[in-house]
Each structure stands twice: as C-alpha cells, then as structure tokens.
Amino acid sequence: MSARANGTAPLHVVVIGGGVIGVCAASWLLREGFAVTIVEPGEIAGGASFGNAGCFNPSSVVPMSMPGNLRKVPGWLLDPLGPLSIRWGYLPQLAPWLGRFLKAAAPDRVAAQAKALGDLLRDSTGVYRPLVENAGARALVRKDGHLMVYPDRRAFEADALAWKLRSDNGIGYTVLEDDALRQQEPALSHDYRLGVFLPNNGHTINPNRFVAALAEAFLRDGGRIQRARALDFDVVDGRLKAVRTDQGPIPADRAVVAAGAFSRPLAHGLGDAIPLDTERGYHVVVKEPGLMPRAPVLDTVGKFVATPMEMGLRLAGTVEFAGLEAKPDWNRAKRLLALGARLFPQLATDAAGDRISVWMGFRPSMPDSLPVIGPASRTADVVYAFGHGHVGMAGGAQTGLLVADLVSGRRPRIALEPFSPKRF
C-alpha cells in the first residue's frame, strides 16, 4: 500500500499517544511518506516514558506470570518492602485480570510468551539506531550491559526456569560470584554474593529527554503534534474518517492507538474488549548518590532496578494495583529508597537539599505480559500498539516498525499472532 491516496496527497495517520511507543510509530510512519499527527493531551513522554528504568533489554523475555509465583504473593503483600501492593478496594475490578494472569503461568504458555517477547525485543538498541542517529541522540544511549544480583547461588538456582527461557531465546550472560561480582560492581552490598551480567542490554541516561529528542526530530522532519485527548472514531462502512477529540474531529485515513494505560476505552469503542489494566510504578531519584553503578542493577529480591542517569541514580520498580484514579502512595517510593540503601550501603539517602525526587506513573499491563499489536475489529484502518507493561522502552522501536508494516499493508517482520487483540 502506498503512503499516498491514488498517488496524490499522502495518507494522514493520527497516532494517539505521545509516549515512546507513539513517538516511535509516528517517526517510522513519517519516514514511510505518510502525513502523521501525534495526538497527546499532556506533555510528550510525560507518562510511563518519563519515569521508567530506561532499559533497552533484549533479556526481558521472562513473563511476569510464572509457575510458582502464586505462592510468593502472600509474602510479597505482607512485606513492607515487598515488590507488590494491591489496594483492596480495587480488587473486585482487578479480579478478572488476575484470573487471566494466573492462567498465563502455565509452562507451555510461558514458553510461547517468552518466544514472542524475544522476537519483539531482539537487538533493542540496534533497532533504535536509525531514529537515534536522525535525532542526534547518541549521547543519551549507553550499551554497558545489565547486572542482576542474588543473595546466593541457591536463590539463583531457584530462578532456573527464567534463565532457561533467556537461554532458549538466545540471551547470553555470565554468572559472577563473590570476588568476580565485586570486581564488576564494587559498590554492591556483600549481602549479594552472585550476579548475572547481560552484556547486550543497554539503557538511556534520561528516558524523558530521549523520547523528547525523537519527537523533536519528528517535528523537524514534518510531523505534527496536537494537544488533544482522543475520545472515539468516526467509522463509515468499515473505513476510518476521523478521530474524535475534545478539541474537535481530526480527519484521518489511518490511526494508531498507542495511549498506554488509557487505551482500553478507545479499543472498546472499536469493538474490542481488551483486558488491559495498569500497574502503578514508582521511582525515586537520588541526585547526589555518592556512588554510581557501572551499569543498571536489578535486585531480584526487591524487584527494582537501579539505573545510572544524568540526573542521578534512579531506583524504579515495584508493582501497585490501584487503577487510574487513586492517589499515589508515596510510601512506595520511600520503600524504594530503603531498598536502594540495602543494595548499595554507601548510597547517600539524606533528603537534605532537595536531592531526592519521587514519581508515580501507569504501566499499561496485559495479563499474559504481551502487548497488543494488530488491527481493530471494526476497521483495519486503526492499529493497536499498547500494553507493553515493563518492556515499553525496550520494545518501542520494534513496535513502531510493526505498526508501519501494518499501516503500509506489508507482511509484518515478526509473527504478530501472539500479540493479536483477538487472542482473548
């Protein structure tokens, strides 16, 4: 399919969402020759793309729902420093999602999900490279690897299935113990005696500035950004005519729903009941940490990532289920600070001088850990690209390419059946 209607004016694509997924999709579509408008009610990269751990990790193939996780949940919920919290008033609304989440832990399903994530995340930094070069954003990207740490070998061996899934999907790694681990990361607490180094992972030193740089290049190259909230679609005889917004309709030949945690009602209006929910994630940034790890470090006990960034050391992670309306629980961010001090004993956690900043955002999460990528039921003129959970940054560039394949009428570069909106 040509980017031009009958060889004349370029087809107009409206991309709903100004996070990393929407910006990448819009950027690739613009390079294909489409006229592209990003519709975003807030700031570009103002949501999950602002506050995530900033990692480009091909190794993130392990689904969130794994065999054996159910028996760990009570301990996580009871632990004040635990990685999971549920607002009990939200539980009735969350229950159907949780049921699907538990079913997704079947061993055969886990293997299939890992393979699909492996296809989506492969060579994450490499897939981004054309966009990064075009935006002049190389200084914001590092490929220093990633370190995952365990208290001992027994804890590592208890994670054997996760490492098998990584190995099965071509993820290389090196196991480091005791002195070798200290050499890799001298600042690490001696309570951690085993680490796994993943050399092919990367990260950005500022996720917000990274996505903003891609968006600035998109504007420079002829794209448009309109401040508006998408509400619905005008579809006539199966063809898209316009995207309805709170600022009025925007004529469109094609559209992309990449609105993250806010995508569900848009999909519902197009005939698709997508079991999307939101994991509320927190971060804390220590602006003058007194130390800086050589590469991002994932604490497998606390389930958080410590990422070296230009603004300081960012501690990001944990999961809270409370929906989109509840106020933040800033104690979750304070707990991250305590976990960071446990990981790095020399971390300067004194809040004097405004050295500590906190944030909360919404991860758009699917119960099977796979995003939704594919056409809407009411019209193939609208393509979904949302629900990336913990892998939005890592999968942004590849998802954008897949969107460009679908909008252009090409065969997608990877199999999209695992990501189909009709899989539920």
C-alpha positions, 0 to 999 in steps of 0.5 A, a space after each residue: 500500500 502506498 503512503 499516498 491516496 491514488 498517488 496524490 496527497 499522502 495518507 494522514 495517520 493520527 497516532 494517539 499517544 505521545 509516549 515512546 511507543 507513539 513517538 516511535 510509530 509516528 517517526 517510522 510512519 513519517 519516514 514511510 511518506 505518510 502525513 502523521 499527527 501525534 495526538 497527546 493531551 499532556 506533555 510528550 513522554 510525560 507518562 510511563 516514558 518519563 519515569 521508567 528504568 530506561 532499559 533497552 533489554 533484549 533479556 526481558 523475555 521472562 513473563 511476569 506470570 510464572 509457575 510458582 509465583 502464586 505462592 510468593 504473593 502472600 509474602 510479597 503483600 505482607 512485606 513492607 518492602 515487598 515488590 507488590 501492593 494491591 489496594 483492596 478496594 480495587 480488587 473486585 475490578 482487578 479480579 478478572 485480570 488476575 484470573 487471566 494472569 494466573 492462567 498465563 503461568 502455565 509452562 507451555 504458555 510461558 514458553 510461547 510468551 517468552 518466544 514472542 517477547 524475544 522476537 519483539 525485543 531482539 537487538 533493542 538498541 540496534 533497532 533504535 539506531 536509525 531514529 537515534 542517529 536522525 535525532 542526534 541522540 547518541 549521547 543519551 544511549 549507553 550499551 554497558 550491559 545489565 547486572 542482576 544480583 542474588 543473595 546466593 547461588 541457591 536463590 539463583 538456582 531457584 530462578 532456573 526456569 527464567 534463565 532457561 527461557 533467556 537461554 532458549 531465546 538466545 540471551 547470553 550472560 555470565 554468572 559472577 560470584 563473590 570476588 568476580 561480582 565485586 570486581 564488576 560492581 564494587 559498590 554492591 552490598 556483600 549481602 549479594 554474593 552472585 550476579 548475572 551480567 547481560 552484556 547486550 542490554 543497554 539503557 538511556 541516561 534520561 528516558 524523558 529527554 530521549 523520547 523528547 529528542 525523537 519527537 523533536 526530530 519528528 517535528 523537524 522532519 514534518 510531523 505534527 503534534 496536537 494537544 488533544 485527548 482522543 475520545 472515539 472514531 468516526 467509522 463509515 462502512 468499515 473505513 476510518 474518517 476521523 478521530 474524535 477529540 475534545 478539541 474537535 474531529 481530526 480527519 484521518 485515513 489511518 490511526 494508531 492507538 498507542 495511549 498506554 494505560 488509557 487505551 482500553 476505552 478507545 479499543 472498546 469503542 472499536 469493538 474490542 474488549 481488551 483486558 488491559 489494566 495498569 500497574 502503578 510504578 514508582 521511582 525515586 531519584 537520588 541526585 547526589 548518590 555518592 556512588 554510581 553503578 557501572 551499569 543498571 542493577 536489578 535486585 531480584 529480591 526487591 524487584 527494582 532496578 537501579 539505573 545510572 542517569 544524568 540526573 542521578 541514580 534512579 531506583 524504579 520498580 515495584 508493582 501497585 494495583 490501584 487503577 487510574 484514579 487513586 492517589 499515589 502512595 508515596 510510601 512506595 517510593 520511600 520503600 524504594 529508597 530503603 531498598 536502594 540503601 540495602 543494595 548499595 550501603 554507601 548510597 547517600 539517602 539524606 533528603 537534605 537539599 532537595 536531592 531526592 525526587 519521587 514519581 508515580 506513573 501507569 504501566 499499561 499491563 496485559 495479563 499474559 505480559 504481551 502487548 497488543 499489536 494488530 488491527 481493530 475489529 471494526 476497521 483495519 484502518 486503526 492499529 493497536 500498539 499498547 500494553 507493553 507493561 515493563 518492556 515499553 522502552 525496550 520494545 518501542 522501536 520494534 513496535 513502531 516498525 510493526 505498526 508501519 508494516 501494518 499501516 503500509 499493508 506489508 507482511 509484518 517482520 515478526 509473527 504478530 499472532 501472539 500479540 493479536 487483540 483477538 487472542 482473548 
